[in-house]
Every structure is written in C-alpha cells, then in structure tokens.
Amino acid sequence: MKVLAHIIIFLFCLTFAQKANASNYVSNERVEALVKDSAETDSLDALVENRNPKRHMTFMGIPITGTIDQFSAKLKAKGISCDYKVSARLDKGIRAFCGTFMGETYRTIVVNYNPYTKIVYEVMVFLGKCTYTQAWNKYIKIYPMLVNKYQEELLCTEEGDGDNKAKYAFFHLEDGDIALSLSYEDNEYEYYNVVCYTDLINKRKNKSVNDQKVYNDL
C-alpha cells in the first residue's frame, strides 16, 4: 500500500513541478532547429509542447514502447522481476517490478501502460527511503549526471520546490521527459528519490486512446 501512496504523491509532485517558473538550461541550437519552421512558437512552453519526437525514450537501454508483456520480458533480461503482490494492489494500467537500479538493490520500478492497448509509455523508479541529507546527496549527484548524459537531446530543465524540503526537476528532451524528485513520506518524515522516464510518442498515443474511450462512452 505504501508503494501506491508513493505513486500518488509523485503524481502530485509532477503536477506541482510543471508549474515551476525556473528554466535554467536552454540549448540555442535545439531551439533554432525546432522553431525555424514555426513562427508561432515563441515561448519555451510552446517549444516543449510542439516537440516532434523521432524515436522512443529508453530506460536502462530499453525503448519505452511495445506491450507491457513485451516490455516485462526485456526487463526480465536485465534481471528485473515482476512484483506480483504489489501489482495486484495497483490500478489497471500499472505494473510493479523489483530490481537493481544505480547500484541499489530491491528497488521498486513501476511501469505505466495504456489499459486498452497495453502499450507502455512511462517508467518510474523509487529509490530507497533515507534521511534528508542522503536523499539530497542523491539528488545533486543524479542531476548533473542526467544533464551530461542527455546534453545532446536536452532542450531545457525546470526545477521547483515543495513542502518540507521537497525538490523536483524536469529534463525536457526531444523524445520525452525525465523527472527527478526528492520527496518525503507523510507522517514519517523519511525521504526518498524518484526518477521517472516518459516517452513522448506513447504518452500522446495514451492520451488519444483514453480521450477516444471517454468520447465513445458519451
């Protein structure tokens, strides 16, 4: 149940972070390439919204696409196994796994997929609970690593602050987004980090399918 609570908290964090004002990195070359054919794209928000991804985001080298069963098989090849007990408590369209990430063993990895098409579009990793100092040290360690690894694709970053020293960062890439957070667990004041990878192509398809489902139900 705590894993489900973590997911709810993180989704709230994503909503909050998207409202952050700070944009502390912009690649001029990327901006020029993306706006040269669109005179109406005159803001960073529009630039991010109007991205035209050419390929899928990856998680641990695995493209975030295909059905949840196909993606599960590729995770299994990386030594990551399905957590059936946790998955059974989660909503339709969410499956939990357990494995090693950045050297931390027995980490919870959550994959979001469309419940109708079964196509995956997002992967979240919950790093272990720890003190604030430990979580902060992970945050400031991972942040520059992400900038360095994805600098060729990085359009901009955004950061935001939450309650009780919480911190959130978004890395907007050409093909999707990576979110990094420092969060805390209510009533326990134990901190943890979350890294979330969102594939833009399948995220848009996911929304389109869900919107059509709602429309058909009317």
C-alpha positions in Angstrom: 0.0 0.0 0.0 3.0 2.3 0.7 4.1 1.9 -2.9 0.7 3.0 -4.1 0.9 6.0 -1.7 4.3 6.9 -3.2 2.9 6.8 -6.7 0.0 9.2 -5.7 2.5 11.5 -4.0 4.8 11.5 -7.0 2.0 12.2 -9.5 1.0 15.2 -7.3 4.7 16.3 -7.4 4.7 16.2 -11.2 1.7 18.5 -11.3 3.3 20.9 -8.9 6.7 20.9 -10.7 5.1 21.6 -14.1 4.1 25.0 -12.6 7.7 25.9 -11.7 9.0 29.1 -13.3 12.7 28.4 -13.4 14.2 27.3 -16.7 17.9 27.1 -16.2 19.2 25.5 -19.3 18.3 26.1 -22.9 20.2 24.7 -25.9 20.1 27.5 -28.5 20.8 25.1 -31.3 17.9 22.9 -30.4 15.6 25.9 -30.1 16.6 27.2 -33.5 16.2 23.8 -35.1 12.7 23.3 -33.7 11.3 26.8 -34.3 12.7 27.6 -37.7 9.5 26.3 -39.4 7.1 27.7 -36.9 6.8 31.5 -36.5 4.2 31.0 -33.8 6.4 29.0 -31.5 7.7 32.0 -29.5 7.9 30.6 -25.9 9.7 27.8 -24.1 6.3 26.2 -23.2 5.3 26.2 -26.8 8.6 24.8 -27.8 8.3 21.9 -25.3 4.7 21.3 -26.3 5.4 21.3 -30.0 8.2 18.7 -29.9 8.3 16.2 -32.8 9.9 13.1 -31.4 11.7 10.8 -33.9 12.3 7.9 -31.6 11.3 6.4 -28.3 12.8 7.3 -24.9 14.8 4.5 -23.3 15.0 3.1 -19.8 18.2 1.1 -18.9 18.8 0.9 -22.7 15.3 -0.5 -23.4 13.0 1.6 -25.6 9.8 2.6 -23.7 7.4 1.0 -26.2 5.7 -2.3 -27.0 3.1 -4.1 -24.9 3.5 -4.4 -21.2 4.3 -8.1 -21.6 7.0 -7.4 -24.2 8.5 -4.7 -22.0 8.3 -7.0 -19.0 10.3 -9.7 -20.9 13.0 -7.1 -21.7 13.2 -6.0 -18.0 13.5 -9.6 -17.0 16.5 -10.0 -19.3 18.1 -7.1 -17.3 17.5 -9.0 -14.0 14.3 -7.1 -13.1 11.4 -9.3 -12.0 7.7 -8.6 -11.7 6.4 -7.9 -8.2 3.0 -9.7 -8.4 1.9 -8.8 -4.9 2.4 -5.1 -5.3 1.0 -5.2 -8.9 -2.2 -6.8 -7.6 -2.9 -3.8 -5.4 -2.3 -1.2 -8.1 -4.8 0.2 -10.6 -5.3 -1.2 -14.1 -2.6 0.1 -16.3 0.2 0.0 -13.7 2.6 -2.9 -13.1 5.3 -3.1 -10.4 8.7 -4.7 -10.6 11.7 -5.2 -8.4 15.3 -5.0 -9.3 18.7 -3.1 -9.2 19.0 0.5 -10.3 22.1 2.6 -10.0 23.6 0.0 -7.7 20.6 0.0 -5.3 19.1 -3.5 -5.0 15.5 -4.4 -4.4 14.2 -1.1 -5.8 10.6 -0.7 -6.8 10.1 0.0 -10.5 6.7 1.0 -11.8 5.6 0.8 -15.4 2.6 2.7 -16.7 0.8 1.4 -19.8 -2.5 2.0 -21.5 -5.1 -0.5 -20.2 -6.7 -0.8 -23.6 -3.8 -1.1 -26.0 -1.3 -2.4 -23.4 1.4 -0.1 -24.8 3.8 1.2 -22.2 4.7 4.9 -22.0 6.3 5.6 -18.6 8.7 4.1 -16.1 9.2 5.3 -12.5 12.0 4.1 -10.1 11.6 4.6 -6.4 15.0 4.8 -4.7 15.3 3.7 -1.0 14.0 5.6 1.9 16.7 7.5 3.8 17.4 10.7 5.7 17.0 14.1 4.1 20.8 14.5 3.7 21.2 11.2 2.0 18.2 12.0 -0.4 19.7 15.4 -1.1 23.1 14.0 -1.9 21.5 11.6 -4.3 19.5 14.4 -5.9 22.6 16.6 -6.5 24.5 13.5 -7.7 21.9 12.4 -10.3 21.0 15.9 -11.6 24.4 16.7 -13.3 24.6 13.1 -14.5 21.3 13.5 -16.4 22.4 16.8 -17.9 25.7 15.3 -19.0 24.2 12.0 -20.4 21.4 13.7 -22.3 23.0 17.0 -23.3 22.7 16.4 -27.0 18.9 15.9 -26.7 18.2 18.3 -23.8 16.0 21.3 -24.6 15.7 22.8 -21.1 15.3 21.9 -17.4 12.8 23.1 -14.9 13.0 23.0 -11.1 10.5 23.5 -8.3 10.4 23.3 -4.5 7.7 21.6 -2.4 6.9 21.4 1.3 9.3 20.0 3.8 12.4 20.5 1.6 10.9 18.5 -1.3 12.6 19.2 -4.6 11.6 18.5 -8.2 13.4 18.8 -11.6 12.2 18.2 -15.1 14.5 17.5 -18.0 12.7 18.1 -21.3 14.3 16.1 -24.1 13.4 15.9 -27.8 11.8 12.5 -27.4 10.3 12.8 -23.9 10.9 13.8 -20.3 12.8 12.7 -17.3 11.7 13.8 -13.9 13.8 13.7 -10.7 12.4 14.3 -7.3 13.4 14.4 -3.7 10.2 13.6 -1.8 9.1 12.6 1.7 6.6 10.2 3.2 3.8 11.7 5.1 3.8 11.3 8.9 7.2 9.5 8.8 9.5 12.3 7.5 11.6 9.7 5.7 12.8 10.9 2.3 13.3 9.1 -1.0 14.1 9.9 -4.6 12.2 9.1 -7.7 13.4 9.1 -11.3 10.7 9.0 -14.0 11.1 8.4 -17.7 8.2 9.4 -20.0 8.2 8.5 -23.7 6.5 11.4 -25.6 5.3 9.3 -28.6 3.4 6.8 -26.5 2.3 9.3 -23.9 0.5 11.2 -26.7 -1.0 8.0 -28.0 -2.1 7.0 -24.5 -4.0 10.3 -24.1 -5.5 10.0 -27.5 -6.8 6.4 -26.8 -8.2 7.5 -23.4 -9.8 10.6 -24.8 -11.5 8.5 -27.6 -12.7 6.0 -24.9 -14.3 8.8 -22.9 -15.9 10.2 -26.1 -17.2 6.8 -27.1 -18.8 6.3 -23.7 -20.9 9.5 -24.0 
